[in-house]
Amino acid sequence: MLRFWLERAMQMLLVIFCVATLTFILMRVSPGDPARILLTTHNIPASQEAIDALREEMGLTDSLWSQYIRWLGDVFTWQWGTSYMSKEPVAGELLKRLPATLELASAGAFVMLLATCLIGLVTAIFSTGLLDRMGRLMALLGASIPSFWLGFLLIYFFSVRLGWLPSMGRGSIAHLLMPAVTLGLGLGAVYARVLRTNMLEMNSQNFVKASRARGLSKGRILIFQVFKHAFLPILSMLGTSFAFMLGGNVIVETIFSWPGLGKYIIEAITARDYPVIQGYVVFTSFLFVAIHLAVEALYVRLDPRLRAS
Amino acid sequence: MNNTKKPFRLSLGMMITCLMLVLAGCSTNAAGESNTSAANATALPTENDSKTLTIAYTWNPAGVDPHGDDSWDVMRSGAGETLIKLNEQLQPVAWLAKEWKQEDANTWTLKLERNVTFHDGKKMDAESVKASLLRSTQNSHLAKDLLLVKDIEVVAPDELKIITTQPNSAIISSLADPSTIILDVDSMKKAGSYPAMTGAFKIKQFTKDVSLVVERYDGYWGQAAKLKEVTMKFVTDGNTRLMALQAGEVEVATDIPIDSIELVEKDSKLEVLSAPSVRTHMVLFNMNSALFKEKANREVVDQAIPREAIIESVMRGYGTKAKSPFPEILPFGKVAEQAAGGTTEQLLSADGWQKNAAGMWEKEGKPFEATLLTFPHRPELSVMAEIIQNQLLNEGITVKIRKVENIDAELAKSDWDLAMYSMLTAHTGDPQYFLNIFYQSASESNISHYVSKPLETVINKLNESSDTAARNALAIEAQGIINEDLPQSFIVHPDNVFGVKKGVKGFIPHPIEYYYVTADVDIT
């Protein structure tokens, strides 16, 4: 087991090194001069002297090699440099916004899980009726409705028309409802179809037939045998989606003015705030790897066959 | 049997953990909210003292240092003041400086208001103003460029002398720029405190990505603010700002998207407020492009721009026709319209172009095909680009539109012909800075690569002149040269548009984009 974790730790370091290097290269080849952009925030042209002085302040006049070495040092000392915009350490800036993103991603994952289980179970039980057709329609809509459109639709109905929920900001469960639904509902509807298919497949397995023959109740078989086994493959998909929500809920955070990492990174990209963009990419890659490791560990625990291998 | 139960419990546990995480996050925030409510409840001693206003604000400042990159946001909150203010005609008027005088080409003296105190209670005097101005020129590149300060001397407790490195007649207007906000420099040294400035409101709370809350400053030297508190919520998405206004969550929404103005106009509880701006939407010509080196070709494009129709349809009437970089609200913006150099046929035929069988212009077998860059941050520019493309197609010219993410980065490359662009051309009410930075051949901000020695001579004369009438005349002369040479086609000066709830009083849109919250703003 110790070897397993050592291998994974080495893999994680390697991934972070590769991501850090790739991000640095991509940032430097992407168009846009951070000094000029920062100076022309209000669309006022900047003087050459000011641009040159700021470039020097930002360390952009140093050789690419020394910028790269400085960046790697920042990554592995967990500093990630200083933001051009706020003049504060990037690590602190990201960690300040992480709780908001974590809160939204967790709520989104909960909605996703709820939708997966509810729709999946109902459509599996009533696999040929109206409910199943509705479930199929929901999965189709979930996969095809863009989150920005769903978000605005929810704001329009629940904030503008009904006045029930706040349209923006963070602060209470009421603030969390619409962003969480926007984030989780679509994926939940899609995963529900996967769960349904898995459950129907499980229904014809020998161990289910045997349970029926032993006289176990239909509900008990469905919940404790069929659902439990059918849910296993969905677990890894949920892990990936949760990591995606942590790193990629940019649109939802912008629409609902949610003060998290997604909204922050959009502003950093617009301002060409290199240290923030680079730090964010490394940070999210670390989260992705960590979540994948957690899912892998959970999978090993859940499936005895994997443990044996 | 045990083996199968265990994993299921685990996944059930995962679901419960997920739910707990959400609830934990929410319960913390719910507690936070109830604390805020309690705080609000204690802040309601009298009816007059309880009035608050919430603004859905476009930008998201990284900080509240008035000498940093977010000085405009600080000024907009009503917390900061400068020595000079610009009135609605964009002329410099007294603010913290009550009078000023030019001693010689490089020296100006300013007399300060006497009974001004900073938000920390300290008295404002010439020493503190000197320290503040020196800090602003050290920290802000814009302040350094605008003021060109060589030295500042304290003449008396309420008088100071500014000596510039070169003649700088625009210095009085430049002292209205938010990067020169006057603050108690010592307040910036205290950890955990906000900058102490002199405005009618003082900063109460700044929460990154969320809001800036200012409260009435009771020691204000002018007329006390009518509102107890103003909250500026940072909402970067235009549609969300609009819906927050429609839902009644905010009383004012800044920068309403042009295509949503109609929704505000139709809502009986809301109204649209607007003011002409000093911004100019324009088409840039690349003077190094093989196509647009020729003036005739630039004239053809210029004449094809249907300015009136663009204002009517794209801008929904919220803008004025642009004849030059500066709008007519400025005394130096009243320039004569350039006479047409001829029809497209006349201009292009004289330049050796011929129409082919398909009705398209070509020269030496090469069709008249240009690339027009546009960018997403100002969506109305992309619509204008399509209109111009269509108009030119009708004239027999092909324009390929290329939408780029970062317009400035693309302009720095040489492979473009035309570009949509937008600039604030007189953000201090004075033409000097923009003309110098945008048109001097040595400036990197001269993005059209336009070189004109006669224009540079006029700009240099303007830099040295201190007489207002002469300066205005020189600025008009400069624009005459620009319009004659046509390095850009100016399309429209867009209005600043706000959506407000009916009952909001004293919120007066100003042509300069940095005066929002004042002591006069009230709500009924």
HADDOCK unambig.tbl for C-alpha pairs under 7 A between the chains (distance, minus, plus):
assign (segid A and resid 31 and name CA) (segid B and resid 409 and name CA) 5.31 0.50 0.50
assign (segid A and resid 32 and name CA) (segid B and resid 406 and name CA) 6.65 0.50 0.50
assign (segid A and resid 32 and name CA) (segid B and resid 408 and name CA) 6.91 0.50 0.50
assign (segid A and resid 32 and name CA) (segid B and resid 409 and name CA) 4.47 0.50 0.50
assign (segid A and resid 33 and name CA) (segid B and resid 409 and name CA) 6.83 0.50 0.50
assign (segid A and resid 43 and name CA) (segid B and resid 423 and name CA) 5.19 0.50 0.50
assign (segid A and resid 43 and name CA) (segid B and resid 424 and name CA) 5.79 0.50 0.50
assign (segid A and resid 44 and name CA) (segid B and resid 423 and name CA) 6.29 0.50 0.50
assign (segid A and resid 44 and name CA) (segid B and resid 424 and name CA) 5.65 0.50 0.50
assign (segid A and resid 45 and name CA) (segid B and resid 437 and name CA) 6.34 0.50 0.50
assign (segid A and resid 45 and name CA) (segid B and resid 438 and name CA) 6.74 0.50 0.50
assign (segid A and resid 45 and name CA) (segid B and resid 445 and name CA) 6.01 0.50 0.50
assign (segid A and resid 46 and name CA) (segid B and resid 437 and name CA) 6.78 0.50 0.50
assign (segid A and resid 46 and name CA) (segid B and resid 445 and name CA) 6.44 0.50 0.50
assign (segid A and resid 47 and name CA) (segid B and resid 437 and name CA) 5.90 0.50 0.50
assign (segid A and resid 47 and name CA) (segid B and resid 443 and name CA) 6.76 0.50 0.50
assign (segid A and resid 47 and name CA) (segid B and resid 445 and name CA) 6.89 0.50 0.50
assign (segid A and resid 48 and name CA) (segid B and resid 443 and name CA) 6.00 0.50 0.50
assign (segid A and resid 48 and name CA) (segid B and resid 444 and name CA) 5.77 0.50 0.50
assign (segid A and resid 50 and name CA) (segid B and resid 141 and name CA) 5.55 0.50 0.50
assign (segid A and resid 85 and name CA) (segid B and resid 62 and name CA) 6.26 0.50 0.50
assign (segid A and resid 86 and name CA) (segid B and resid 62 and name CA) 5.09 0.50 0.50
assign (segid A and resid 86 and name CA) (segid B and resid 63 and name CA) 6.39 0.50 0.50
assign (segid A and resid 103 and name CA) (segid B and resid 22 and name CA) 5.88 0.50 0.50
assign (segid A and resid 103 and name CA) (segid B and resid 25 and name CA) 5.82 0.50 0.50
assign (segid A and resid 106 and name CA) (segid B and resid 18 and name CA) 6.07 0.50 0.50
assign (segid A and resid 106 and name CA) (segid B and resid 21 and name CA) 6.61 0.50 0.50
assign (segid A and resid 106 and name CA) (segid B and resid 22 and name CA) 5.80 0.50 0.50
assign (segid A and resid 107 and name CA) (segid B and resid 22 and name CA) 5.31 0.50 0.50
assign (segid A and resid 110 and name CA) (segid B and resid 18 and name CA) 6.14 0.50 0.50
assign (segid A and resid 110 and name CA) (segid B and resid 19 and name CA) 6.26 0.50 0.50
assign (segid A and resid 159 and name CA) (segid B and resid 247 and name CA) 5.71 0.50 0.50
assign (segid A and resid 160 and name CA) (segid B and resid 243 and name CA) 6.37 0.50 0.50
assign (segid A and resid 160 and name CA) (segid B and resid 246 and name CA) 5.93 0.50 0.50
assign (segid A and resid 160 and name CA) (segid B and resid 247 and name CA) 4.33 0.50 0.50
assign (segid A and resid 163 and name CA) (segid B and resid 247 and name CA) 6.38 0.50 0.50
assign (segid A and resid 167 and name CA) (segid B and resid 244 and name CA) 6.02 0.50 0.50
assign (segid A and resid 171 and name CA) (segid B and resid 29 and name CA) 4.83 0.50 0.50
assign (segid A and resid 171 and name CA) (segid B and resid 30 and name CA) 6.18 0.50 0.50
assign (segid A and resid 171 and name CA) (segid B and resid 33 and name CA) 6.19 0.50 0.50
assign (segid A and resid 172 and name CA) (segid B and resid 26 and name CA) 5.49 0.50 0.50
assign (segid A and resid 172 and name CA) (segid B and resid 29 and name CA) 5.33 0.50 0.50
assign (segid A and resid 172 and name CA) (segid B and resid 30 and name CA) 4.74 0.50 0.50
assign (segid A and resid 173 and name CA) (segid B and resid 26 and name CA) 5.46 0.50 0.50
assign (segid A and resid 228 and name CA) (segid B and resid 8 and name CA) 5.95 0.50 0.50
assign (segid A and resid 254 and name CA) (segid B and resid 237 and name CA) 6.53 0.50 0.50
assign (segid A and resid 255 and name CA) (segid B and resid 237 and name CA) 6.22 0.50 0.50
assign (segid A and resid 255 and name CA) (segid B and resid 240 and name CA) 6.25 0.50 0.50
assign (segid A and resid 257 and name CA) (segid B and resid 235 and name CA) 5.64 0.50 0.50
assign (segid A and resid 259 and name CA) (segid B and resid 209 and name CA) 5.33 0.50 0.50
assign (segid A and resid 259 and name CA) (segid B and resid 210 and name CA) 6.28 0.50 0.50
assign (segid A and resid 302 and name CA) (segid B and resid 7 and name CA) 4.50 0.50 0.50
